[in-house]
Amino acid sequence: MSEAIVCETDDDGLSLVTFQSEPVNAMTLAFWESLTTVLEKLIKDDNVKGIMFRSGLQKNVFTAGLSIEELHVPATTPERMKKFWFTFSKVLITIYRCPKPTIALVNGACPAGGCGLALCCDARVMTKDSAMGLNEVQIGIAVPHFWSKLMYSVFGPQYTERALLTGKMHKVPELLEMKAVDCVVEHRDALVGAGKKYWQKVYMPLPAEAYQATKEDLRGTLADSWLSGLEMEFEAAKSFLSRPKTIENLGFVRQMLAASGGRKKAPSSSSKM
């Protein structure tokens, strides 16, 4: 198991997956490949009854999102970009239809790819200073097709269109109004305990087979469409990422990242996707 992603399971069968790739948990190809391995083991393990995801970074960031290095056309190859796209997408689909309850423990900034992972979970426990959103439009990237569908499934019709078109990073009061967050805590140190309490109260008492069958019925259609539509989504994304203006925008973002040592500026202007 990669050192950037560590996992421990308690006596109740609740697994805690910690992302600790300094400085901002950039979601590179290696990150997604490691998470693929972790999830395969946890899903196959009958002793695991639930999964929580959290950040173990020193700074107050869940993850800065997909690595720009993997998306900037001059920095990669068509083959690597496709492998990256399919790898992270399959991980998100796996989390979305996971037969075991999943909870995202979010602290601080959670833009774009991090938001996508959190939206795939059954529940989200967040610190009061968190901010979450699909902010691709703000950095000059079109939101991936199935990410829009994913946000719609959580935010609903009233909020999704405005959220996607503005690329806004939503703070906790707004997320509570949207019913996109299930529990709020004061500090990040309280996330694990609150997440476990939520799991014990909501999911632990449920008959596993009934939960799994109902979840698959609710989420299977979108998951299947997402999986079968990956080629279409990737080709559309590659076409947009290959536009001169997009290449210029992402090049500027990379320069900002290099100048800041990979540090993220602010939730409203994320340097990642």
C-alpha positions in Angstrom: 0.0 0.0 0.0 1.5 3.4 -1.0 2.8 5.6 1.8 0.8 8.5 0.3 -2.4 6.5 1.1 -2.6 4.6 4.4 -5.5 2.5 5.8 -6.5 1.2 9.1 -9.6 -0.8 10.2 -11.0 -0.7 13.7 -12.6 -3.5 15.7 -16.1 -2.6 14.4 -14.9 -3.0 10.8 -14.8 0.7 9.9 -11.8 1.5 7.7 -10.1 4.8 7.7 -8.3 5.7 4.4 -5.9 8.7 4.9 -4.5 10.7 2.0 -1.1 12.2 3.0 0.7 13.3 -0.2 2.2 16.6 0.8 1.7 19.4 0.2 -1.9 19.3 -1.1 -2.8 15.7 -2.0 -2.6 16.3 -5.7 -4.5 13.6 -7.4 -1.9 12.2 -9.8 -2.0 9.0 -11.7 0.0 7.4 -8.9 -2.5 8.6 -6.4 -5.4 7.0 -8.2 -3.6 3.8 -8.9 -2.8 3.5 -5.2 -6.4 4.2 -4.3 -7.5 1.6 -6.7 -5.5 -1.0 -4.9 -6.7 0.1 -1.5 -10.4 0.0 -2.5 -10.1 -3.5 -4.1 -8.7 -4.9 -0.9 -11.3 -3.2 1.3 -14.3 -4.2 -0.8 -13.2 -7.8 -0.9 -12.6 -8.0 2.8 -15.7 -9.3 4.6 -14.5 -7.8 7.9 -14.7 -4.3 6.5 -18.2 -2.9 7.0 -17.6 0.8 6.1 -15.0 3.1 4.6 -14.1 6.7 5.6 -11.8 9.0 3.6 -9.8 11.8 5.2 -6.8 14.1 4.7 -3.7 13.7 6.7 -2.0 16.8 5.4 -0.3 19.3 7.7 -2.3 22.2 6.1 -6.0 22.6 6.1 -6.8 20.9 2.7 -8.7 17.8 1.9 -7.2 17.6 -1.6 -6.5 20.2 -4.2 -8.0 18.0 -6.9 -6.8 16.4 -10.1 -3.2 17.2 -10.9 -2.8 19.9 -13.6 0.4 18.1 -14.7 -1.8 15.2 -15.8 -4.1 17.5 -17.8 -1.9 20.1 -19.4 -1.3 18.8 -23.0 2.3 20.0 -23.3 3.2 18.1 -20.0 1.8 14.7 -20.8 1.0 12.4 -23.7 -2.3 11.3 -25.2 -1.7 7.8 -23.9 -1.0 8.9 -20.4 -3.8 11.3 -20.3 -6.3 8.6 -21.3 -4.9 6.2 -18.8 -5.2 8.9 -16.1 -8.8 9.8 -17.1 -9.9 6.2 -17.1 -8.1 5.3 -13.9 -9.5 8.2 -11.8 -13.0 7.7 -13.3 -13.1 4.1 -12.4 -12.1 4.8 -8.9 -14.9 7.4 -8.6 -17.4 4.9 -10.0 -16.2 2.3 -7.6 -16.8 4.6 -4.6 -20.1 5.7 -6.0 -21.5 2.2 -6.2 -19.5 0.7 -3.3 -21.4 -2.1 -1.6 -20.2 -0.7 1.7 -21.2 2.7 3.2 -18.6 5.4 2.5 -18.1 8.7 4.3 -15.9 11.7 3.3 -14.3 13.5 6.2 -13.6 16.9 4.7 -11.5 19.7 6.2 -10.6 22.9 4.5 -10.5 23.2 0.7 -12.2 20.5 -1.3 -12.4 21.6 -4.9 -13.0 19.8 -8.2 -11.6 16.2 -8.0 -11.8 16.2 -4.2 -15.4 17.4 -4.5 -16.1 14.6 -7.0 -14.8 12.0 -4.6 -16.8 13.4 -1.7 -20.0 13.5 -3.8 -19.5 9.8 -4.6 -19.7 8.9 -0.9 -22.9 8.1 0.9 -22.3 10.9 3.4 -20.0 13.9 4.1 -18.8 15.1 7.5 -17.1 18.5 7.3 -15.4 21.1 9.4 -17.2 24.4 9.7 -14.4 26.2 7.7 -14.6 23.8 4.7 -15.5 24.8 1.2 -16.5 22.4 -1.6 -17.4 22.7 -5.3 -16.8 21.7 -8.9 -14.9 24.9 -9.8 -13.5 23.9 -13.2 -15.2 26.8 -15.0 -13.2 29.2 -12.8 -9.9 27.9 -14.1 -11.1 27.6 -17.7 -12.0 23.9 -18.0 -15.4 22.4 -18.9 -16.9 20.3 -16.2 -16.7 16.6 -17.2 -20.1 15.2 -18.4 -20.6 12.6 -15.7 -19.4 14.9 -12.9 -22.3 17.2 -13.8 -24.7 14.2 -13.4 -23.0 13.3 -10.1 -23.5 16.8 -8.7 -27.1 16.8 -9.8 -27.7 13.5 -7.9 -26.6 15.3 -4.7 -27.4 19.0 -5.1 -30.6 18.5 -7.1 -32.0 20.7 -9.9 -32.4 23.8 -7.7 -28.6 24.3 -7.1 -26.6 22.2 -9.7 -26.8 24.5 -12.7 -25.8 27.6 -10.9 -23.1 25.8 -9.0 -21.5 24.3 -12.2 -21.8 27.5 -14.3 -20.2 29.7 -11.7 -17.7 27.2 -10.5 -18.4 28.4 -7.0 -16.8 26.9 -3.9 -19.6 26.5 -1.5 -19.1 27.1 2.2 -20.7 24.9 4.9 -23.9 27.0 5.5 -24.7 26.8 1.8 -24.0 23.1 1.7 -26.3 22.6 4.7 -29.0 24.4 2.8 -28.4 22.2 -0.2 -28.4 19.1 2.1 -25.0 18.2 0.7 -23.4 17.8 4.1 -24.6 15.4 6.8 -22.6 16.5 9.9 -20.5 19.6 10.8 -17.8 19.7 13.4 -15.7 22.6 14.8 -12.2 21.2 14.2 -10.5 18.6 12.0 -9.5 16.6 15.1 -13.2 15.8 15.6 -13.8 14.5 12.1 -13.0 10.8 12.7 -15.0 10.6 15.9 -18.0 12.3 14.3 -17.7 10.2 11.2 -17.7 7.0 13.2 -20.7 8.1 15.3 -22.6 8.9 12.1 -21.7 5.5 10.7 -22.7 3.7 13.9 -26.1 5.5 14.0 -27.1 5.4 10.4 -25.3 2.5 8.7 -24.1 0.0 11.2 -27.6 -1.3 12.2 -28.6 -1.9 8.6 -28.8 -5.4 7.1 -25.9 -5.4 4.6 -27.6 -7.3 1.8 -30.7 -5.0 1.8 -28.5 -1.9 1.9 -26.3 -3.2 -1.0 -29.3 -4.1 -3.2 -31.1 -0.8 -2.7 -27.9 1.2 -3.2 -27.2 -0.6 -6.5 -30.8 0.0 -7.6 -30.5 3.7 -6.8 -27.0 4.3 -8.2 -26.4 1.5 -10.7 -27.9 3.2 -13.7 -25.7 6.3 -13.5 -22.7 4.1 -12.6 -23.2 1.9 -15.7 -23.8 4.9 -17.9 -20.6 6.6 -16.6 -18.5 3.5 -17.1 -19.8 2.9 -20.7 -19.5 6.6 -21.5 -15.9 7.0 -20.4 -14.6 7.0 -24.0 -17.1 9.7 -25.0 -16.3 11.8 -21.9 -12.6 11.5 -22.3 -12.6 12.5 -26.0 -14.7 15.6 -25.2 -12.3 16.5 -22.4 -9.2 15.9 -24.5 -10.7 18.1 -27.2 -11.3 20.9 -24.8 -8.0 20.5 -23.1 -6.3 20.7 -26.5 -7.7 24.1 -27.3 -5.0 26.9 -27.3 -6.8 29.0 -24.7 -7.1 26.0 -22.4 -3.5 25.2 -22.8 -2.6 28.8 -22.0 -4.9 28.9 -18.9 -3.4 25.7 -17.5 0.1 26.8 -18.3 -0.5 29.9 -16.2 -1.9 27.7 -13.4 1.3 25.6 -13.5 3.4 28.7 -13.3 1.5 29.8 -10.3 1.9 26.4 -8.7 5.7 26.4 -9.4 6.1 29.9 -7.9 4.2 28.9 -4.7 5.8 25.6 -4.3 2.6 23.7 -5.0 0.7 25.6 -2.4 -3.0 26.3 -3.0 -4.0 30.0 -2.9 -7.6 30.0 -1.9 -10.7 27.8 -2.2 -12.4 30.2 -4.6 -9.5 30.1 -7.1 -8.3 26.5 -7.0 -5.2 25.6 -8.9 -6.4 22.1 -9.5 -9.3 20.4 -11.3 
